[in-house]
Amino acid sequence: MRSLSVWVAAVLTAAAAHPPSTAWAQDAKAGARKALACQACHGLDGIARLPDAPNLAGQPAVYLERALRTYRSGERRNEVMSIAAQSLTDDDVRDLAAYFAAIQIEVKALPK
């Protein structure tokens, strides 16, 4: 049982020393400022203004980060996003993801 305790302590220590990338430099306030460039398509409130643009409000930050990174790398392609993501730094990606993920949305069922 002691070896299990030592192992758990080692894993927790390693995890604390190397937090996941989503924990680094997420700044939703900075993301709100950076999102001004996104508002024409996705809206500043994360609700899309164009029929082909997805709503970003309330999406998980991990999903948004991955989407932006794959647009930036060229792994994922979209005529607009492939260009827009090119200039984003890792901090920009994390901040934008934090901002859009923090937007509260309300979902209501249609009345019967």
N, C-alpha and C positions, 0 to 999 in steps of 0.2 A: 504494500500500500504506500510505503514511503517513496518508492521509485515513481509511482504515479503522481504523487504530490510534487516531486522534483520536476517531473516532465511538464506538468500543468504550469508550474511557476516559470519554467524556461519558455514555454510557448507564450504565456502572457507577457513576459518581459520582451520577447522578440516582437510580439505584435505591437507593444507600446513604442518600441524603438523604430518600427517601420509601419506607420499607419497607412491605410489605403489612400490612394491619390485623391479620392473625393474629400478627404478630411483636410487636405492642404489648401490653404488660401481661398476657401469658398467665402465669398463676400457678396451677399445678395444685394446690398446697397450699391456696390460697385457694378454688379450685374445690371441693376436698374438703369444706371447711366449708360452702360455699354449697349443695352437693349434698344436704345433710341434708333440704332441702325437697323433693327429687326422689325420695327413697328409698321412699316409700310405693308408687309406681308402677314406677319404674325400678330400684329397689334401690340401695343405697350402692355396691355393687360393679358397677353398670351392667347387671346381669342382671334383667330385668323380673320384677316380682312379680304383675302382672296380665296376663291373656292378650291384652288389646288394646294393651298398652304395648310399645313396641319396646325391645330391648336396646340400650344405649348404649355399653357397654364396647368399646373398640377401634375405634370408628367414627372416621373421619378428622375432625380438628378443624374443617377447612374446612366439611365437611358439617354438623356439629353447629351451628357458628356460623350458617350460612345458615338452617338449620331454625329456630333460636331467633329470629333476626331476622325471618323471614317470619311466624312466629306472632305476634311482637310487633307487626308492622306491619299484621296482618290479611290479608296476601296468602295465607297458609296458615291454615287453620282447623281447630281441634279443640276440642271443648267444654271440656276441662280446660286444654290447653296455651295456648289463646288468652288465657285469663285469667291463667295462671301466668306467662307471658312478659311481660305488661304492665309488671310492676314491675322487670324486669331492666335494668340499665344496660349500656352497651357493655362495660365491664370485667367485669361479671358473666357476660355471654355468652362472652367470651374465656376467662375463668377456668374456667367450667363445661365448655366445649369442650375445653380443655387437660386438665382432670382426667379426663373420660370417655375421651378419646383415649389417654391415657397408661396406662389399665388394660390389662394384658396378659391376653390370652385364649388358650386352647389349643383347637384344633379337632382332633377325632379322627374318623377314618372309622369307620363301623360295621363290625364284623367280618362277614366273608362266611360 
